[in-house]
């Protein structure tokens, strides 16, 4: 079929890249945005625009909030079919309280789990959650969507296709194919180091596109390979669910052995007991970390078996000074504050896993490296986008002679995936600033409406891409590329202006106050406008030049 192995790998590289590039460009783009997901949250929720806060006092701030919480209605409704009899109106037995923060979070996310009377599975629970101002414990509006951490970030790894974990499987399969495409690309390009320094900007058409494709693929090759591999490692439990299948019968025994080994009770005793001051436990944990020469920021705090004599408090270090996600947890008896256990050093295998996971999730404090992550993600987008363009440009003359619609479909999908993704993102951010704080009764929740508008904008971009794709079938260029670039530029400017008009936080103010989360998002949006304008003008010049010389584009293709 193929004259040599390099041609076979070229075929494999082309078609695997084409078929799953539409998924990977979404993964790359929203992965790049997720590097600054907390900053996007602050842009989207003006009430959270203040400095990041440490874990607050448990006894003065957190405990009153926890005691006032109940499960969310959505959590209760989801469990109704798994309960014998009616659900209670109030849940009194608290299984767990928890609070989590990072060095980039001004607000604090807390959750509370409750036992369900007459549950078919005793392990089931219903959950409540709340986002609070850690300075005073005041709750932030529940209908505000954290666009960065609750929408863009999950879109990066799950595509928001949660039925049977379908999105995880699609992304995982795409990551495996990406590894194959990277390896085949390396074998295809025998002069890979020369291509690292080759970009002939003055060349036109396919040569320039292919140079840019090779350049962005080679420059960020270690980044692309590493993140595809570690992403698969992080979700290995979904792809190979050993604990839920082969080891399911051993689950209860494993929990008992773990409780014996750690000294942390597995179940409630049924004997009531008060909760000792947790602030003293927090101070003791920080003292022990300091004695070991570690930074003492608390990242996660949990109280297990609340109000029971078997209750215990677990306090974990934020670990912003290390790559690995090691929390150095210290566990205290809830009723007395006595130390029950300090987590021992990780095994070698666990340490490697925590390091790879931490490097992928980048919870550490290093702003330059964060921007390198963004550069790597966006270079992946450029690499895939230029691959789409090269595929279409190389084949459209042949398809035009054959009367085939293949490249027309590919081009329209490429427009949808490249410029359509940007339009959908900007549409969601603009909607976030346009929607009123209080929506009329009967309307969807504010966060739900923002998500609907994101998908609606993307569908409109796809419809426009297919509607304007007719010239591609005749070996021409789709005007949708240029038109959507102009739309991106306009929407980007409008979005920044809307932020100014609705919050008063214009660039001069945020820059003068060095409030980089909001200033950075605005600058990033305006940069996308500049790039879109430059691209649109380049496409217009190409269209004018092609029109001035009849048959030029056909010959050039």
N, C-alpha and C positions, 0 to 999 in steps of 0.2 A: 504493500500500500504506500509506504514512504521509502524514499531512496536511502535515507540514513536516519539515525536516532535523533539528530538535531531537528530534522523536519517533523518528526513525530512529536517531539517535545514542543515545537513551535505551534503545532496544531492543538496540542493539549493546553498550552498556555493561553492561546487565543480563545478557545471555546469555553474553557472553564472560567477564564476571566470575564468573558462576556455574560455568561449565564448567571453568575453570582456576583458580578461587579455591582449590580443594582442594589444588592443587599449590603455589600461591603462599604460602598460609599456612604450609606446611611450610618453604618456602624462607625466608620472613621470620623464623619462630620460631627455626630452627636457625642462621640467619645472625646473629640477635641473640645467641644463645648462643656462637657462634664468635668474637665480639668478645673474649671472655675464655676462649678454648679452652685456653690454657696454664694458666690458673688452675684450670679444671675438671680438667685432667690431674693437677695436684698434689693436688686433693681426692680423685681416684680412685686415686692411687698414693701411699700414705702415705710410702713410702721416698724420695719426691722432695720432701718438705716441708722444704726449706731455701732459703736466699736464692739468687736468680739469680747465675750465675757467668759470668765472662768466658771467652773462648776460652783453654783451658789450654795449658801448654807442649806443643809437638808432640814434641820429642825425649824428654822425660821421661815424659809421660803418654800421648799419643796413639799414638806409633809402636809401642810394645810391644803395644798393643791391636790395632792394624791388622795387625801381623805374626802375631798369633794367630788371626785371623779366617779363615773359609772361607764359601763361599756357603750360604745357607739351603737346607734340603732342598726347600722349596716351589719356590724358584727353579730348582733343578736339575731337579726333576720336570717343571716347565713347559716346559723346553727339550729334553727327551728326543726328541721327535718331529722336532726341527729339527737333529739331529746325525747324521752318517753314522757308524754304529758305536756302540760303547758309550761312556757318559760316564766320564771318569776318576774315580778315587776321591779324588784330591786335585788342586786347581787351583793351579798355581804361578806362572803369568804374570798379574801384577796390572795391569789396565788403568788403574784409577783408585782413589784413596782420597779421601774427602771428609768434612768435618765442618761442621755447621751449628748455629748458636745464635742466640737473640734476647735482648733485654734483659729478657725475661720468663721465660726458660728457666733453671731450676736444673740440669736435666740436659742432656746433650749427645747429639744424635743423630749417629751416624757410619755411613758405608756404604763398601763396597768392591766394585769390579767386576772380574771375571776373564774372560780370553779362554777360549774353548771350542775345544779341538782338534777338527778335522774338522767344524766348524759349517758348515751349508749356506750361511748368510749370515755372512761374516767380521765383520760389524758387531755380530752378536749377542753377548751377554755374560750371565753369571750373576752374581747380586748377593748380598752378605751385608750385614746391618745389625745394629746393636747400639745400645742406649741405655746410657750410662755415667754414673757420678758424676764430673764433671770435676775434683773435688778430689783423686781418687786413682786414677781409671781403672777402678774396680770396676764390673762389669756389673750392671744392674738386671734383674729377672726378665723373660725374653722373652715370657712368656704374659700379661703385664699390658697390657691395652688402654688406650691413651691416649684416653679417652672423648671429650674435647673436640676434640683435633686429628686423631684418627684415625677418629672415628665421627660426631660432630655436625657437624664442619666439612665433610667430604665429602658428608654427607647434604644439606647446604645447597645444593650445586651439582650433585650427580650422582644424588641419591636412592638411592645404592648400587645403581643399575641399570647395571652395567658392560658387559653384553653389547651389542656393537656401539655402545658409547657411548650407549645408549638414554636413560639418565637425563640426560645432558648435552643431548640434543636436546629432551627434554620440558621441561626447565627453560628452555632457550633459547627455545623456542616460547612458553612461558608468559610469559617476560620481554617478548617482542615484543607479545603480546596485552595485557600490562599497560600498555605504552606507549600502545596504542590506547585502552584503557579510561581511562587518565589523561587523554588528549587529549579523548576524547568526554565525560568527566565535566566537564572545564573548560568545554566548549562548552554542555553541558546547564545548568550552574549559572551563569547570567549574573550573579548577585549573589554571586559567590564570596567576595569580601572581607567581605561582611556575614556570610556563613555561617562565616567564620573565628572570629567572636566570638559565634556563636549556639549555645547548648546549653540547651534548655528542660528542665531536670532534673525539674521538677514535672509536665511533661506525661507522659502514659502511652502505652504501646503503640508504635504505628508512628512517631509523631512524635518521641518521644525516641530511638528506635533510629536513625531517619533523621538526626536532628541529630548524633548521635554518629558515624555513618558519614561524614557530610559534614565534621565537625570534624576527625576523625583523618585523613581523606583530604587536606584542605586544609593542615593544619598541617605535615604531613610530605611535602607534594607535591614540593618540590625533592629531598628525600632519595629518595623512591620513584622519581622520574624518573631521577635521576642513577645510582642503583645498578642499575636495570634496564638502562640504556644501557651503563654500564661493564662490567657482567657480560657483556653480549653482546660487547663489545670484547675482553675478556680471553680468551674462548673462540672468538674469530673463526677461529682456526686449525682448530678442529674443524668449525665450520659451513661454512667455505670452505677446504677442505684443498688449497690451490693447490700447496703445496710437495710434497705426497704424490701429486699427480696430474699436472698440466701440467708442473711443474718437476722431476719425479722424474728424468728423464734428465740434468738439469743438476746433480744433487746432488753427484756426485763432482768435477765441474769446479769447482763453487762451493767445495768444501772445499779443493781445491788452491790456488785463488786466495786464499782466506782465510788459508791457511797462509803463502803467500808475502807477503801484505800485513802480517800480524801478526808473522811470524817465529816463530810457535808451531807446532812440528812436528805434522803430521797423523797420522803413523804412527810405530811403534817402528823404531829402526834395526837392532835385533838385536845391538847391542854393549852389553855390560853396563857399568854405571857406578854408583858409590856415590851415596848421597843425602847432600848436604851438610847441616849443621845448619839446620833449618827455623826454629828460634827466632830466629836472626839475621835471616832473611828477614822474619819477622813484625815484628821490631823496626824494620827498615829501612822496611817499608811504613807502619808507624805514624809514623815520623819524617817521611816524605814527606807523609803526610796532614796532620800537624801544621804542616808548613811552608806548606801551602796553606790553613791556618786551618780545618781540618775535624776533627770528632771522630774519635778513632782507635780505636774499638772494632772488633774483627774479627768479622764475621758469618759468613763462609763461607771455608773453606780447602780447596783440592783439590790433589792431586799426580797429574799425568797421566803415563802411561807409566812406572810405578814400576820402578826398577832398570835403566833403559835410558838410553843417552847422549842420547836425544832427550827425556828426561823434563823436565818443568817444573812449577813450583809456582805456583798462582794464589791470590792473597789478596785478598778483597773486604771493603770497609768495611761495617759494619752499617747505617749511614745512619739511625739513629734520630732525627737532628736534621733530617731532610728528609722531605717527603711522597713524592717520586719514588723509585722503586726503583733508584736509581743506586748501583752498588757501588764505583765508582772503582777497578777492579781493577788490581793490579800483579802482573806475571808474572816469575818468576825461573827461571834455568836450574837444574835440580835438582842437578846434579853439582857446580856451583861457587858458586851463590848470586848470580851476576851478574844484573842486571836486564835482561830481554829486552824488556819493553814496559810502558808505562803506558797504560791505556785513554784514548783522546782524548775530548773533550767530545762529548756526544750531538748528533745532528742535531736540527733543530726538530721534525720529525715524531716521531722516537724519544723526544724529551724530553716531548712532549705525551702520548704513549702511556704512558711510564713514570710520569708524574704522575697520569694517570687511574687506572692500575693500582694505584699506591701509595695513592691516596686510597680506593680500594675495599678494598684488603687491609689498610690501616691498620697498617703495621709501625712507624710512628713513635711517639715517646714523648709521649703527650698523653692523660692519663686523663679529663679532662672531655669531650674529643671522643669518646672511646670510649663514655662513657655516653650521649652524644647519639646515637651509632650504635645503641646498645641501644634507646633511646627510639624512634628512627625505625623500627627493625625491629618492635618490639612494637606501635607505633601502626598499622603495616601489618596486623598480625594482627587488631587490634581493628576496623580498617576493613573487612576482608574478613569477619570473623565477624558484624559488624552487618549487612553486606550479605546474608549468608545468612539471618539472622533476619528482616530486612525482607522478603526474597523470600517466605519461608514465611508470615509473618503477613499479607501482602497477598493471598495466594492461597488460604489454607487453607479459608476459608468457601466459596469458589467450587468448589474441588476436592471438598469434602465433599458439596455439593449434586449434583455430577456423579458422585460415587462414584469419583473418580480417586485413585490412590495416589502421584501425582507429588510433592506436597509432603512426604508421609511419607518417601519415599526421600531427598529433599533434606535434610530435617531430620535424619534418622539419619546421613547422611554428614557433615553439619555438626557433629553431636555427636562423631562419630568424629574429625574433623579438628581441632576446637577443644579440647575437654576430653580426648579420646582421646590427642592428641599429648602433653599434659602428663602424663597417666597413664603412657604408655609411657616418657617421659623419667624420671619419678620411679621407675618400676619398674626401669629399668636402673641408676640410682644406688643404689637400695636393694639390688639384687642384687650390685652391686660391693662393698658392705660386708658382705653376708651370706655370700657364697661363701668357702669356706676358701682359704687360700693354696695348699695342695696338694690337688688333686683326685684321686680314685681312678683307677687305671690303666684305660684304655678310655674314659674320659670325654672330651668335647671339650675343647679348650684353654680356659682360663679366660676369655679375651677373647671367644672364639667363643660361649661359653655366655651371657655378658652380652648379646651381640647377639641371640641366640635369644630370650632373655627379654624384650628390648625389643619385638621383633616380636610375640611371643606376647601380651604385655600389650596391644598396640595391637589385635590381632585380637579379644581378649576385649572390649575397649572397644567395638569395632564391633558385635560380636554383641549386647552389652547394649543398644546404641543402637537396633538394629533390633528387638530383642525388646520394648522398652518404647515403641516408636513408634506403637502402635495409636491412642492418643488424637488424634494429629495428623490422621489420616484423618477424624476426626469434628469437626474444627475446634478441637480442644483443644491442650494443651501437653504435650509429651513429658516424663514424669518423669525421663527419663535425664539431662537437663541438671542437675537438682538433685542427683540421686544421684551423678553423676560428680563434681560439685563437692565434695560431702562426701568422696568417695573421694580426691580430690586433696588436700584439707586433711589427712586422716588420713595419707596416704602421705608427705606433705611432713614432717609432724612426726616420723613414724617414721624417715624417712631421716636427718634431723638427729640424732635420738637414736642411730641405728645408727652414725653417724660418731663420736659421743662414746664409745659403748661399745666400739667396735672399735679406736679409735686413742687415746682419751683427750683428743683435741683438741676440747673443748667450747667454746662461744662465749666464755665468760668468759676462758678461757686464750688463745684466738686473738686476741680483742680487746685484752686486756691486753698481749699481746706484739706487737700491731700486725701480725699475720700475716694480711694482708688477702686473699690468695688463698683460703684455707680459710674464714675468717670471712665473706668476701663471698659465697661460694657458699652457705654455711649461711643467711645473711641473705636472700639471694635466694629460696631454697627456702621459708623461713618467710614471706616476703612473699607468695609464691604461695598459701600456706595461708590467710593473712588475706584476700586477694582472693577465694579460693574460698569461704570461709565467708560473706563479705558477699554474694556472688552467690547462694549457696544460700539464705540467709535472705530475700533479696529475692524469689527465685523462690517460696519457700514462702509469703510474705505474699501474693504475687499469686495463688497457687493457692487460699489460704484466702478471699481476697476474691472470687474468681471463683465459688467453691463456695457462698458465702453469698448470692449474687444469681444465681438460676437464669437461664441464657441470657445472662449478662453477657459471657462470653468470646466467644460466637458473635457478639453484637452488636458487641463491641469489635474483633473481627478484621476 
